[in-house]
Amino acid sequence: MPAVDARVSVESVGNLERRMTFRLPTERFEDQVGSRLRDIARTARIKGFRPGKVPAKVIEQRYGEQVRGEILDGLLREGFDEAVRDNALRLAGSPRIERSEDAGDKELAYVATFEVVPDFGEIDVSRLSITRHTAEVAEADIDRMIENLRMQRRSWTAVTRPAQAEDAVDVETWSQVGDERLPAEGAERGVTVIGTGGMYPEIENALVGMAKGDEKTVEVTFPADWRVPQLAGKTAQVHVKIEQVSEQVLPEVDAAFIRSFGVKSGELDQFRSDIRANLERELKGALMNRLRRQVGENLASAYAEVEMPPKLVENEARAMLQQAVEQARRQGQQAEVPDNAHEGFMDAARKRVLVGLVVGEVARRNELRLDPKRLNETLRLIASTYEEPDQVVELYRNDPQLMSGLQNRVMEEQVIDWIAERAQHTEQAMSFQEAIGS
């Protein structure tokens, strides 16, 4: 039993919800608080008092609240963990611990409510059917990446010839819809690269063959959901005028170009080797994501009838909603979020919770343990994407939250691999581009 002789009781308040009550004797609790405060008094340095001579009242005022909180937190954790072990409970999510009003004169009472992992029955992964995708980085993939890097560093030179695909065009536009002119005065100015979809397709296509100073009117019927309300679902006469045509100039893949990407030697072979390593890292992640989805879909289908912890599912749905809202805000989209907006994520949240719990059960039942070698390899892989890898490694090792997240990720991947190896599986080869496509 816990060090303060806590009395603990557990009751079911639903199929998967439990309520645990702790009763802690006040006298024993205060004894521990007093002992800790006396220890502090021996070494405390407080202005105006000699070390070891600080009055108990001053120590109580300065440290009492903090010490009581720390001791109570420790006792509750100790009691809770022991009760979980004694009752063979498997928690799903974190407990909520609150002060109970139902306490005697000489005790403290707290109630923890939490959900438990459902009974999945037999988990026979050999009955699952998995397609394991394979792919390799080819020389053509490295060539394509180098071309992408050249495109990122391209410059533009003005030309007098008519515009063609891949040219950048400085253009003025205004539209006429019936009696309405948009904008009411002047014109909108912008730059588009022909072929990238920067403008409405019919307008962009009309720019081909036009040179600096040329003007043209294009009749365009906009879709009903077009982003400009005055044009949505209407036919407009769009007037375009070319201000300038520029062609792209791609840099040579020379030593200076190569060094600009951190390859100090400036040698092409080393550059290609580094690119291959980066692409292989990207490919490994993409293949694992595909495998994770494959295994997840199979598990979600196989255990679709198993009841999930409702609060855990709701919390996951709210977390998914928050993530979607933050992503929308980063893209400049602002919208009011209704109180029940998380309900639209409930199905996806249930599936995510189900898969996570089954994966956890597979690990527990088969006594799978985190592979330190795989953890270190993953950490080194992450660190290698930064300019100072050793600093990144130290950051993870000194941040418990970061390291815990990494450990959970690596453990999940281990279990996914373990399941896939024992399931009925076939291999399907694909290109690098197909593999990273989704």
C-alpha positions in Angstrom: 0.0 0.0 0.0 1.1 3.6 -0.4 3.4 5.2 2.2 0.6 7.1 3.9 -1.7 4.0 4.2 -4.2 5.4 1.7 -7.5 3.6 1.4 -8.4 3.1 -2.3 -11.6 1.9 -3.8 -12.4 1.3 -7.5 -15.9 1.2 -9.0 -17.3 0.9 -12.6 -19.4 3.9 -13.8 -19.8 2.6 -17.3 -18.5 -0.2 -19.6 -15.1 1.5 -19.9 -15.1 4.2 -17.2 -13.8 3.7 -13.7 -13.9 5.9 -10.6 -11.1 5.5 -8.0 -11.4 7.1 -4.6 -8.3 7.8 -2.4 -8.6 8.5 1.3 -5.4 9.9 2.9 -5.1 10.3 6.7 -4.5 14.0 7.4 -2.2 13.3 10.3 0.3 11.2 8.3 0.1 13.7 5.4 0.9 16.6 7.8 3.8 14.5 9.3 5.4 14.2 5.9 4.9 17.9 5.2 6.4 18.8 8.6 9.4 16.5 8.0 10.1 18.1 4.6 9.8 21.7 6.0 12.2 20.8 8.8 14.7 19.5 6.2 14.3 22.8 4.3 14.8 24.8 7.5 18.3 23.3 8.1 19.7 24.7 4.8 17.4 27.6 3.8 19.0 30.9 3.2 16.6 33.8 3.9 17.7 37.4 4.2 17.7 38.5 7.8 18.2 35.1 9.3 21.3 32.9 9.9 21.3 29.5 8.1 19.5 26.9 10.3 18.0 29.6 12.5 15.0 30.6 10.3 11.7 30.4 12.4 9.3 27.6 11.6 6.6 30.1 10.9 8.7 31.9 8.2 9.6 28.5 6.6 5.9 27.6 6.6 4.9 30.9 4.9 7.7 30.7 2.3 7.6 27.0 1.4 4.4 25.5 3.0 2.1 25.6 0.0 4.7 24.3 -2.5 5.7 21.4 -0.2 2.1 20.4 0.4 1.4 20.4 -3.3 4.5 18.3 -4.1 3.8 15.7 -1.3 0.1 15.4 -2.2 0.9 15.0 -5.9 3.5 12.3 -5.1 1.1 10.4 -2.7 -1.7 10.5 -5.2 0.5 9.3 -8.0 1.9 6.5 -5.8 -1.5 5.5 -4.6 -3.0 5.6 -8.1 -0.2 3.6 -9.7 -0.4 1.0 -7.0 -4.1 0.7 -7.3 -3.8 0.3 -11.1 -1.3 -2.5 -10.6 -3.4 -4.2 -7.8 -6.5 -4.1 -9.9 -4.8 -5.1 -13.2 -6.2 -2.0 -14.9 -5.1 -0.9 -18.4 -5.6 2.8 -18.7 -6.8 4.5 -21.9 -5.7 8.1 -21.7 -4.9 10.1 -18.6 -6.9 10.1 -15.3 -8.7 13.2 -14.0 -8.1 13.6 -10.3 -10.2 16.0 -8.3 -10.8 16.8 -4.6 -13.8 15.0 -3.1 -16.2 16.6 -0.7 -16.9 13.2 0.8 -14.1 13.2 3.3 -14.0 12.5 7.1 -12.7 14.9 9.7 -9.2 13.4 9.7 -8.7 12.6 6.1 -8.2 14.0 2.6 -10.3 12.4 -0.2 -9.7 12.5 -3.9 -11.4 10.9 -6.8 -9.8 9.8 -10.1 -12.0 9.1 -13.1 -10.5 7.4 -16.1 -11.2 5.0 -19.0 -9.8 1.6 -19.5 -8.7 -0.4 -22.6 -11.6 -2.5 -24.0 -11.3 -6.2 -24.4 -10.2 -7.0 -27.9 -10.4 -10.8 -27.4 -7.9 -12.7 -29.4 -5.6 -10.6 -31.6 -4.4 -12.8 -34.4 -2.5 -10.7 -36.8 -1.8 -13.6 -39.1 -5.4 -13.2 -40.4 -4.6 -9.7 -41.6 -3.9 -9.1 -45.3 -1.2 -6.5 -46.0 0.3 -5.1 -49.2 3.8 -4.0 -48.4 5.1 -1.4 -51.0 8.7 -1.3 -52.0 10.6 1.4 -53.9 14.2 2.6 -54.6 15.8 5.9 -55.4 16.9 5.9 -59.0 19.4 8.1 -60.7 16.5 9.8 -62.6 15.0 10.8 -59.2 18.3 12.5 -58.3 18.4 14.2 -61.6 14.8 15.4 -61.0 15.7 16.8 -57.6 18.7 18.7 -59.0 16.4 20.2 -61.6 14.0 21.2 -58.8 16.9 22.9 -57.0 17.9 24.7 -60.1 14.3 25.9 -60.5 14.4 27.2 -56.9 17.5 29.3 -57.7 16.3 30.5 -61.2 16.4 34.1 -62.2 14.4 36.1 -64.8 15.5 38.1 -67.8 13.1 40.4 -69.7 12.6 39.5 -73.4 10.8 41.2 -76.3 9.5 38.0 -77.9 5.9 36.8 -77.4 5.2 34.9 -74.2 5.3 31.1 -74.1 5.0 28.4 -71.5 7.2 28.8 -68.4 7.6 32.5 -69.0 6.8 35.0 -66.2 4.4 37.7 -67.4 3.6 41.0 -65.7 0.0 41.6 -66.5 -2.8 44.2 -65.9 -6.4 42.9 -65.8 -9.8 44.3 -65.4 -13.2 42.7 -66.0 -16.6 43.8 -67.2 -19.8 42.0 -66.0 -22.8 43.6 -67.5 -22.7 47.2 -66.4 -20.3 46.5 -63.5 -16.5 47.1 -63.9 -14.0 45.3 -61.7 -12.1 47.1 -60.3 -14.2 50.3 -60.7 -11.1 52.2 -61.7 -7.7 51.3 -63.0 -6.6 47.6 -63.2 -5.2 44.8 -61.1 -1.5 44.1 -61.5 0.2 40.8 -61.0 2.8 38.4 -62.2 2.1 34.8 -63.3 4.2 32.0 -64.7 2.4 30.5 -67.6 1.6 26.9 -67.0 1.6 27.0 -63.2 -2.1 27.8 -62.8 -1.5 31.2 -61.1 -4.4 32.7 -63.1 -7.8 31.3 -64.2 -6.9 28.8 -67.0 -8.7 30.6 -69.9 -6.9 33.9 -69.0 -3.5 32.2 -68.5 -3.8 30.4 -71.9 -4.7 33.7 -73.6 -1.3 35.2 -72.5 0.6 32.7 -74.8 1.7 34.6 -78.0 1.2 38.1 -76.5 4.2 40.4 -76.2 5.0 43.5 -74.1 2.3 46.2 -74.8 -0.2 43.8 -76.3 -3.8 43.9 -75.1 -6.7 41.4 -75.5 -10.2 40.8 -74.2 -11.1 37.2 -73.1 -14.6 36.0 -72.5 -14.6 33.8 -69.3 -17.4 32.0 -67.6 -16.4 31.6 -63.9 -17.6 28.7 -61.8 -20.3 29.2 -59.1 -17.8 28.8 -56.3 -15.3 31.3 -57.7 -13.4 33.2 -55.0 -14.5 36.6 -56.2 -18.3 36.9 -55.4 -19.0 39.5 -58.2 -17.7 37.0 -60.8 -18.9 33.7 -59.3 -21.2 31.9 -61.8 -21.1 34.8 -64.3 -19.7 35.4 -67.7 -17.2 38.3 -67.9 -15.2 40.2 -70.5 -11.7 40.1 -69.0 -9.3 42.7 -70.4 -5.6 41.8 -70.2 -2.5 43.9 -71.0 1.1 42.6 -71.0 3.5 44.9 -69.1 6.6 42.6 -69.5 7.6 39.1 -70.5 10.5 37.4 -68.8 12.2 34.1 -69.4 13.7 31.9 -66.8 17.5 31.5 -66.5 18.6 28.3 -64.7 21.9 28.3 -62.8 24.7 25.9 -63.9 25.3 22.9 -61.6 28.9 24.1 -60.9 31.0 24.1 -57.8 29.5 27.4 -56.5 25.9 26.1 -57.0 26.8 22.9 -55.2 28.5 24.7 -52.3 25.4 26.8 -51.8 23.6 23.7 -50.6 26.2 22.9 -47.9 28.5 20.6 -49.9 31.9 22.2 -49.0 33.9 20.3 -51.6 31.7 21.5 -54.4 32.0 18.1 -56.0 29.1 16.7 -58.1 29.5 13.1 -56.8 29.2 14.2 -53.2 26.2 16.4 -54.1 24.4 13.5 -55.7 25.3 11.3 -52.8 23.8 13.8 -50.3 20.7 14.1 -52.4 20.4 10.3 -52.5 20.6 10.1 -48.7 17.9 12.8 -48.4 15.6 11.1 -50.9 16.1 7.7 -49.2 15.2 9.2 -45.9 12.1 10.7 -47.4 11.2 7.4 -49.1 11.6 5.5 -45.9 9.2 7.7 -44.2 6.7 7.5 -47.1 6.8 3.7 -47.1 6.3 3.6 -43.4 3.3 5.9 -43.7 1.8 3.6 -46.3 2.4 0.6 -44.2 0.9 2.3 -41.2 -2.2 3.1 -43.1 -2.4 -0.5 -44.4 -2.1 -2.0 -41.0 -4.4 0.7 -39.5 -7.2 0.0 -42.0 -6.9 -3.7 -41.4 -7.1 -3.3 -37.6 -9.9 -0.8 -37.8 -11.9 -3.2 -40.0 -11.1 -6.3 -37.9 -12.2 -4.6 -34.6 -14.9 -2.3 -35.8 -17.5 -3.7 -33.4 -15.4 -3.2 -30.3 -16.6 -0.3 -28.1 -14.1 2.5 -27.7 -13.6 4.8 -24.6 -15.9 7.7 -25.4 -14.0 10.4 -23.6 -10.8 9.4 -25.3 -12.4 9.5 -28.7 -13.9 12.9 -28.0 -10.6 14.3 -26.8 -8.9 12.9 -30.0 -11.6 14.5 -32.1 -11.1 17.9 -30.4 -7.4 17.6 -30.9 -7.9 16.9 -34.6 -10.2 19.9 -34.9 -7.7 22.1 -33.2 -5.0 20.9 -35.6 -7.2 21.7 -38.6 -8.1 25.1 -37.2 -4.4 26.0 -36.7 -3.5 24.8 -40.2 -6.3 26.9 -41.6 -5.0 29.9 -39.7 -1.5 29.4 -41.0 -3.0 29.6 -44.5 -4.7 32.9 -43.6 -8.2 31.4 -43.2 -10.2 32.7 -40.3 -13.6 31.2 -39.4 -15.8 30.9 -36.4 -15.6 27.3 -34.9 -19.0 26.0 -33.5 -19.0 24.3 -30.2 -19.9 21.0 -31.8 -17.4 21.2 -34.7 -15.4 18.3 -33.3 -18.3 16.0 -34.1 -17.2 16.0 -37.7 -14.0 14.4 -36.6 -15.5 11.6 -34.4 -15.3 8.8 -37.0 -11.7 9.5 -37.8 -10.9 9.9 -34.1 -12.5 6.6 -33.3 -10.4 4.8 -35.9 -7.2 6.5 -34.7 -8.0 5.6 -31.1 -8.9 2.0 -32.0 -5.7 1.5 -34.0 -3.6 3.1 -31.2 -5.1 0.8 -28.5 -4.8 -2.4 -30.6 -1.1 -1.6 -31.4 -0.6 -1.0 -27.7 -2.2 -4.3 -26.8 -0.1 -6.2 -29.4 3.0 -4.7 -27.8 1.9 -5.6 -24.3 0.8 -9.2 -25.1 3.9 -10.0 -27.1 6.2 -8.2 -24.6 7.6 -6.0 -27.3 10.2 -3.5 -26.0 11.6 -0.3 -27.5 14.7 -1.1 -29.5 17.4 1.4 -28.4 19.4 0.8 -31.6 16.4 1.8 -33.7 15.7 4.8 -31.5 19.2 6.0 -31.9 19.1 5.5 -35.7 15.9 7.4 -35.9 17.3 10.2 -33.8 20.4 10.4 -35.9 18.3 10.4 -39.0 16.3 13.4 -37.8 19.4 15.2 -36.7 21.1 14.7 -40.0 18.6 17.1 -41.7 20.0 20.0 -39.6 23.2 22.0 -40.0 24.3 21.1 -36.4 23.2 17.4 -35.9 25.0 17.0 -32.6 23.1 19.9 -31.1 19.8 18.4 -32.2 20.7 15.1 -30.6 21.5 16.9 -27.3 18.2 18.8 -27.6 16.2 15.6 -27.7 18.2 13.9 -25.0 17.7 16.9 -22.6 14.0 17.4 -23.4 11.9 14.6 -21.8 8.8 15.7 -23.8 10.6 15.6 -27.2 12.3 12.3 -26.3 9.0 10.7 -25.2 7.3 11.7 -28.4 10.2 10.1 -30.4 10.1 7.0 -28.3 6.4 6.6 -28.9 6.9 7.1 -32.6 9.7 4.5 -32.9 7.8 2.0 -30.7 4.7 2.3 -32.9 6.8 1.7 -36.0 8.3 -1.3 -34.4 4.9 -2.8 -33.7 3.6 -1.9 -37.2 6.6 -3.8 -38.7 6.0 -6.7 -36.3 2.4 -7.0 -37.3 3.2 -6.7 -41.1 5.8 -9.4 -40.9 3.3 -11.8 -39.4 0.3 -10.9 -41.5 -0.5 -12.4 -44.9 1.4 -9.9 -47.0 2.4 -9.4 -50.6 5.0 -7.0 -51.9 4.2 -4.4 -54.6 7.1 -2.5 -56.3 6.5 1.2 -57.2 8.6 4.1 -58.3 10.0 6.7 -56.0 7.6 9.3 -57.3 4.6 6.9 -56.8 5.7 6.1 -53.3 6.0 9.7 -52.0 2.9 10.7 -53.9 0.5 10.1 -51.0 
